[in-house]
Amino acid sequence: MNVFIVEDEYWALLELQTLLKKYESKHHMYYFENGEDALEALEEQPPDLVITDITMPGINGLELIEKVKSFDERTECILLTVHDTFEYAKRGIQLGVADYVLKPIKKDALYDTIDVRLKVIEERKREETEKQHWSINKLLFQSVEENNFDMESFDNQSFVLIYLLVSNWKATVSSSMSIEMKNMEDLIERDEICWFLSIDAQRKVLLISNPNQKYLMDFPLADIYQELYRFGQIHVCSLLKSADVSLNACFHEAEQLMDRHKLFGETTILDQHNLTSEKELQGLWSIVRIIENKIKENQFASIPRQINDLVELIEKEKILQKQLFQFLLDMYYAIIYKLQQSTSNVIKIVEGDRYFDQLESLETFDQLKNWLINLLNEIVKVTPHHDVAPKHLIPMIKTWIANFHSTNITFQQFADEHHVSVSYLSREFKEQTAMTFSEYLTDVRITKAKELFDKGMERTAEVGALVGYQDPKHFRTVFKKVTGMTPKDYKNIQKRGVIKFSKNHPLL
């Protein structure tokens, strides 16, 4: 489970981290120094339990809980407070606070309170799982009831069940993407009835009646697949459901086959006789060994090239997603183990689980490449290095700017974090990029701003803030200096579709 702990006092937060270590083996513990940071992490890692101080600058504990509850009212909340008063208790009850722990914190009281809440959450999740199974059954039979079929006899009939997974298990699916049932019906013979069921944003089920117990090859599956390809990356598993197998059992068989045999990054077509198998990964491990050595030898500049080679080989080999994700986890632990052997230091990425939780949201090999770059950058950051050559840090700086250009970052900040001379680093940066740090940062920000304008964002101040300029006037000045026109002129020309690019100037 995801547990958020929010405490603005440094020593109090440190004490909580020490006290709550016992929960780290079974739960993901996230610690925040203020409510704002906790809210930022809300969408990426929705919490099951929030433990927060009540009195904090900025967003206080009650305000934080109100926002958390508006995001997901099921979230359990515990307040840490010195206020044992009716007004606080009343307001907490109104917001749905489950319990209080009074300060100064007593260890046993804290453990008892948390254990009770975790047990409540566990029971709720168990009930939700059972309810989901029931809901799937209900969905599978909903259309049957609408057509006045008898459910029991319906379950004893033969069908073709086509299980669809859009992109990936946790991928963001556009609400505008709609698989039209009518298009499917046009591909199927008139004497065969079909149902289209949406389990959630990613999972869909197409049921086709099979009264004559045809084989899969007798159905126009190729035409159906061709129709589905219009919607992008779709993974398909087709099964014959015989009269003596329940719909629910057939659905779960299809889901298990998809989980075990789905490819990553490209469409998968599965049935009981057409299952993809695991691949030999020796070539991938050879590249991992090179990456290990590059990190140990502080040769960071070549790591992006090795990552590119690794992802290209993954794409070429058409590796099962399940096997790929296990390989990435094994790779992470192998690199950490080798580095610990060479440095005699314990190396651990803070919130490392968060990176692997993102995998089921990835859809493309470019996204996988960025994920690997970020993971290895984190490994490099927590690995002790001595006399790191600035030239090897330049790729890290470029990635850092790409990820954090919207915040108030400085070259001095990066130099301090990596214990190198800012003047030496500046010279190396300009030599490799032909730009100063400020020029490069500005170029990235304005490029991102143009992308946002191109996507239809209208408000100049909003776009400026999103790329790191809080002062709209300053943003307009910089934008004009870089592009030769104001944001307003750029938007007007872009709308008319007459922007021309020249070799000498990006916007002329």
SULZIVEN-V442749 format. One record per residue. N is the residue number from 1. RES is the residue in one letter. OMEGA is omega as a letter, one per 30 degrees, with the letter a starting at -180 (none if undefined). BURIAL is # if it has 9 or more other ideal C-beta (glycine too) atoms within 8 Angstrom, else .. Layout:
BEGIN
n & res & omega & burial
N & RES & OMEGA & BURIAL
N & RES & OMEGA & BURIAL
END
This chain:
BEGIN
n & res & omega & burial
1 & M & l & #
2 & N & a & #
3 & V & l & #
4 & F & l & #
5 & I & a & #
6 & V & a & #
7 & E & a & #
8 & D & l & #
9 & E & a & .
10 & Y & a & .
11 & W & l & .
12 & A & l & #
13 & L & l & #
14 & L & l & .
15 & E & l & #
16 & L & l & #
17 & Q & l & #
18 & T & a & .
19 & L & a & #
20 & L & l & #
21 & K & a & .
22 & K & a & .
23 & Y & a & #
24 & E & a & .
25 & S & a & .
26 & K & a & .
27 & H & l & #
28 & H & a & #
29 & M & a & #
30 & Y & a & #
31 & Y & a & #
32 & F & a & #
33 & E & l & #
34 & N & a & #
35 & G & a & #
36 & E & l & .
37 & D & l & #
38 & A & l & #
39 & L & l & #
40 & E & a & .
41 & A & a & #
42 & L & a & #
43 & E & a & .
44 & E & a & .
45 & Q & a & #
46 & P & a & #
47 & P & l & #
48 & D & a & #
49 & L & l & #
50 & V & l & #
51 & I & a & #
52 & T & l & #
53 & D & a & #
54 & I & a & #
55 & T & l & .
56 & M & l & #
57 & P & a & .
58 & G & l & .
59 & I & l & #
60 & N & a & #
61 & G & a & #
62 & L & l & #
63 & E & l & #
64 & L & a & #
65 & I & l & #
66 & E & a & #
67 & K & l & #
68 & V & a & #
69 & K & l & #
70 & S & l & .
71 & F & l & #
72 & D & a & .
73 & E & a & .
74 & R & a & .
75 & T & l & #
76 & E & a & #
77 & C & l & #
78 & I & l & #
79 & L & l & #
80 & L & a & #
81 & T & l & #
82 & V & a & .
83 & H & l & .
84 & D & a & .
85 & T & a & .
86 & F & a & .
87 & E & l & .
88 & Y & l & #
89 & A & a & #
90 & K & a & .
91 & R & l & #
92 & G & l & #
93 & I & l & .
94 & Q & a & .
95 & L & a & #
96 & G & l & #
97 & V & a & #
98 & A & a & .
99 & D & l & #
100 & Y & l & #
101 & V & a & #
102 & L & l & #
103 & K & f & .
104 & P & a & .
105 & I & l & #
106 & K & a & .
107 & K & a & .
108 & D & l & .
109 & A & l & #
110 & L & a & #
111 & Y & a & #
112 & D & a & .
113 & T & a & #
114 & I & a & #
115 & D & l & .
116 & V & a & #
117 & R & l & #
118 & L & l & #
119 & K & l & .
120 & V & a & #
121 & I & a & #
122 & E & l & #
123 & E & l & .
124 & R & a & #
125 & K & l & .
126 & R & l & .
127 & E & l & .
128 & E & l & .
129 & T & l & .
130 & E & l & .
131 & K & l & .
132 & Q & l & .
133 & H & l & #
134 & W & a & .
135 & S & l & .
136 & I & l & #
137 & N & a & #
138 & K & l & .
139 & L & a & #
140 & L & a & #
141 & F & a & #
142 & Q & a & #
143 & S & l & .
144 & V & a & #
145 & E & a & #
146 & E & a & .
147 & N & l & .
148 & N & l & .
149 & F & l & .
150 & D & a & .
151 & M & a & #
152 & E & l & .
153 & S & l & .
154 & F & a & #
155 & D & a & #
156 & N & l & .
157 & Q & l & #
158 & S & a & #
159 & F & l & #
160 & V & l & #
161 & L & l & #
162 & I & a & #
163 & Y & a & #
164 & L & l & #
165 & L & a & #
166 & V & l & #
167 & S & a & #
168 & N & a & #
169 & W & a & .
170 & K & a & .
171 & A & l & #
172 & T & a & .
173 & V & a & #
174 & S & l & .
175 & S & a & .
176 & S & a & .
177 & M & a & #
178 & S & l & .
179 & I & a & #
180 & E & a & .
181 & M & a & .
182 & K & l & .
183 & N & l & #
184 & M & a & #
185 & E & a & .
186 & D & a & .
187 & L & a & #
188 & I & a & #
189 & E & a & .
190 & R & a & .
191 & D & l & .
192 & E & a & #
193 & I & l & .
194 & C & l & #
195 & W & l & #
196 & F & a & #
197 & L & l & #
198 & S & l & .
199 & I & l & .
200 & D & a & .
201 & A & a & .
202 & Q & a & #
203 & R & l & #
204 & K & l & #
205 & V & l & #
206 & L & l & #
207 & L & l & #
208 & I & a & #
209 & S & a & #
210 & N & a & #
211 & P & a & .
212 & N & l & .
213 & Q & l & .
214 & K & l & .
215 & Y & l & .
216 & L & a & #
217 & M & a & .
218 & D & l & .
219 & F & a & #
220 & P & a & .
221 & L & a & #
222 & A & l & .
223 & D & l & .
224 & I & l & #
225 & Y & a & #
226 & Q & l & .
227 & E & a & #
228 & L & a & #
229 & Y & a & .
230 & R & a & .
231 & F & l & .
232 & G & a & .
233 & Q & a & #
234 & I & l & #
235 & H & a & #
236 & V & l & #
237 & C & a & #
238 & S & l & #
239 & L & l & #
240 & L & l & #
241 & K & l & #
242 & S & a & .
243 & A & a & .
244 & D & l & .
245 & V & a & .
246 & S & l & .
247 & L & a & #
248 & N & l & #
249 & A & l & .
250 & C & l & #
251 & F & a & #
252 & H & l & .
253 & E & l & #
254 & A & a & #
255 & E & l & #
256 & Q & l & .
257 & L & l & #
258 & M & a & #
259 & D & a & .
260 & R & a & .
261 & H & l & #
262 & K & l & #
263 & L & l & #
264 & F & l & #
265 & G & l & #
266 & E & a & .
267 & T & l & #
268 & T & l & #
269 & I & a & .
270 & L & l & #
271 & D & a & #
272 & Q & a & .
273 & H & a & .
274 & N & a & .
275 & L & l & #
276 & T & a & .
277 & S & a & .
278 & E & a & .
279 & K & l & #
280 & E & a & .
281 & L & a & #
282 & Q & l & .
283 & G & l & #
284 & L & a & #
285 & W & l & .
286 & S & l & .
287 & I & l & #
288 & V & l & #
289 & R & l & .
290 & I & l & #
291 & I & l & #
292 & E & a & #
293 & N & l & #
294 & K & l & #
295 & I & a & #
296 & K & a & #
297 & E & l & .
298 & N & l & #
299 & Q & a & #
300 & F & a & #
301 & A & a & #
302 & S & a & .
303 & I & l & #
304 & P & l & #
305 & R & l & .
306 & Q & l & #
307 & I & l & #
308 & N & l & #
309 & D & a & #
310 & L & a & #
311 & V & l & #
312 & E & l & .
313 & L & l & #
314 & I & l & #
315 & E & a & #
316 & K & a & .
317 & E & a & #
318 & K & a & .
319 & I & l & #
320 & L & a & #
321 & Q & a & #
322 & K & l & #
323 & Q & a & #
324 & L & a & #
325 & F & l & #
326 & Q & l & .
327 & F & a & #
328 & L & l & #
329 & L & l & #
330 & D & l & .
331 & M & l & #
332 & Y & a & #
333 & Y & l & .
334 & A & l & #
335 & I & l & #
336 & I & a & #
337 & Y & a & .
338 & K & a & #
339 & L & l & #
340 & Q & l & #
341 & Q & a & .
342 & S & a & .
343 & T & a & #
344 & S & l & .
345 & N & l & .
346 & V & a & .
347 & I & a & #
348 & K & l & .
349 & I & l & #
350 & V & a & .
351 & E & l & .
352 & G & l & #
353 & D & a & .
354 & R & a & #
355 & Y & a & #
356 & F & l & #
357 & D & a & .
358 & Q & a & #
359 & L & a & #
360 & E & l & #
361 & S & a & #
362 & L & a & #
363 & E & a & #
364 & T & l & .
365 & F & l & #
366 & D & l & .
367 & Q & l & #
368 & L & l & #
369 & K & l & #
370 & N & l & .
371 & W & l & #
372 & L & l & #
373 & I & l & #
374 & N & l & #
375 & L & a & #
376 & L & l & #
377 & N & l & #
378 & E & l & #
379 & I & l & #
380 & V & a & #
381 & K & a & .
382 & V & l & #
383 & T & l & #
384 & P & l & .
385 & H & l & .
386 & H & l & .
387 & D & l & .
388 & V & a & #
389 & A & a & .
390 & P & a & #
391 & K & l & .
392 & H & a & #
393 & L & a & #
394 & I & l & #
395 & P & l & #
396 & M & l & #
397 & I & a & #
398 & K & l & #
399 & T & l & #
400 & W & l & #
401 & I & a & #
402 & A & a & .
403 & N & a & .
404 & F & a & .
405 & H & a & #
406 & S & l & .
407 & T & a & .
408 & N & a & .
409 & I & l & #
410 & T & l & .
411 & F & a & #
412 & Q & l & .
413 & Q & l & .
414 & F & a & #
415 & A & l & #
416 & D & a & .
417 & E & a & .
418 & H & l & #
419 & H & l & .
420 & V & l & #
421 & S & a & .
422 & V & l & #
423 & S & l & .
424 & Y & l & #
425 & L & l & #
426 & S & l & #
427 & R & a & #
428 & E & a & #
429 & F & a & #
430 & K & l & #
431 & E & a & .
432 & Q & a & .
433 & T & a & #
434 & A & l & .
435 & M & l & #
436 & T & l & .
437 & F & a & #
438 & S & l & .
439 & E & a & .
440 & Y & l & #
441 & L & l & #
442 & T & l & #
443 & D & l & #
444 & V & a & #
445 & R & a & #
446 & I & l & #
447 & T & l & .
448 & K & l & #
449 & A & l & #
450 & K & l & #
451 & E & l & .
452 & L & l & #
453 & F & a & #
454 & D & l & .
455 & K & l & .
456 & G & l & .
457 & M & a & .
458 & E & a & .
459 & R & a & .
460 & T & a & #
461 & A & a & .
462 & E & l & .
463 & V & l & #
464 & G & a & #
465 & A & a & #
466 & L & a & #
467 & V & l & #
468 & G & l & #
469 & Y & a & #
470 & Q & l & .
471 & D & a & .
472 & P & a & #
473 & K & l & .
474 & H & l & #
475 & F & l & #
476 & R & l & #
477 & T & a & .
478 & V & a & #
479 & F & a & #
480 & K & l & #
481 & K & a & .
482 & V & a & #
483 & T & a & #
484 & G & l & .
485 & M & l & #
486 & T & l & .
487 & P & l & #
488 & K & l & .
489 & D & a & .
490 & Y & a & #
491 & K & a & #
492 & N & a & .
493 & I & l & #
494 & Q & l & #
495 & K & a & .
496 & R & l & .
497 & G & a & .
498 & V & l & .
499 & I & l & .
500 & K & a & .
501 & F & l & .
502 & S & a & .
503 & K & a & .
504 & N & a & .
505 & H & a & .
506 & P & a & .
507 & L & l & #
508 & L & none & .
END
